[in-house]
Amino acid sequence: MNNQDILSDLGHLALASRLKRLADSLLADASKIQSASGEPLQPGQFPLIAALDRYGPMTVNDAAAVLGVSQPAVTRAVSEAVKIGIVTSNPSENDKRFRELALTELGQNSVARLKRSVWLRVDAAARGLTHDLPDGFLASITEIERRLAERSMVERVRANTLSVVPFSDDLAGHFHDINVEWIEAMFTIEPHDREVLSDPRTHIIDNGGQIYFVQKGDGEILGTCALAAAEGGFIELTKMAVLKSARGQGAGEFLLRFVLERIRGLGQLDRLFLASNKKNVAAIGLYQKLGFVHDPDIMRRFGSLYERCDVAMSHSGHIPS
């Protein structure tokens, strides 16, 4: 257990937590370094004090913009800095509605001493810590900040939120293109494929079937599948495919779970089957994960639907969580 690291194991999912842990570690050391210097400045006040030293007096709103943080965050830092006497906060001469921040004489002298000693050593240590990292560590941080300013994590998560939409004629092209991409990657388009994909409304919808699509929050269609009425009251799960560019994002499983829950609600899971091929290792693994089992009887009944079919499965009636 001692060698395990959950944040490392979670990868990008834990990016914020991992960066916070790194920041906490660096700030803890910064606090010790600052305390040893004997200066009144605290690590949490450093960005504000550095900004006032470099750019001169400014309002709280200006400080928030320069630091890239909220106004309340600046106000808290100012409050502590005023208490220890290194910053003043007075009504602005230009506009009394705003308060202007400035370093006091104590603050200016403290910063001067820190620049000559502590800040030079910390800068050198930080450069040594990051100098041989690939692609330039600070440049990477700057680029991440730029991308977040352009599109926040909230917006990015919302854009990647998956949903399922039913068939409409304007989506028929997606049904065709996604399946053609998938089939041609491993097999040959068969006559039955051409008929269904060229006119899904006639061959599936008008025959009592359904077609569904999985899409991202920004409307991008990632995958599709169909439920086709088959002889004997059976239902075929067919034409399930996900764009190559979208694989590995969970779109296929999300769509399949939706469809299975839908069929379970209708009490028809025991009539559901699919025909596939042994080459589709990942797809077959997903089918098994969600309750499908190999079924020789289904193979005898429906295996001739496609030349490529050498696997037939029916649903067990249980959808694992």
Secondary structure, 3 states (H helix, E strand, C coil): CCCCCHHHHHHHHHHHHHHHHHHHHHHHHHHHHHHHHCCCCCHHHHHHHHHHHHHCCEEHHHHHHHHCCCHHHHHHHHHHHHHCCCEEEEECCCCCCCEEEEECHHHHHHHHHHHHCHHHHHHHHHHHHHCCCCCCHHHHHHHHHHHHHHCCHHHHHHHCCCEEEECCHHHHHHHHHHHHHHHHHHCCCCHHHHHHHHCHHHHCHHHCCEEEEEECCCCCEEEEEEEEECHHHCEEEEEEEECHHHCCCCHHHHHHHHHHHHHHHCCCHHHEEEEECCCCHHHHHHHHHCCEEECHHHHHHHHHHCCCCCEEEEECCCCCC
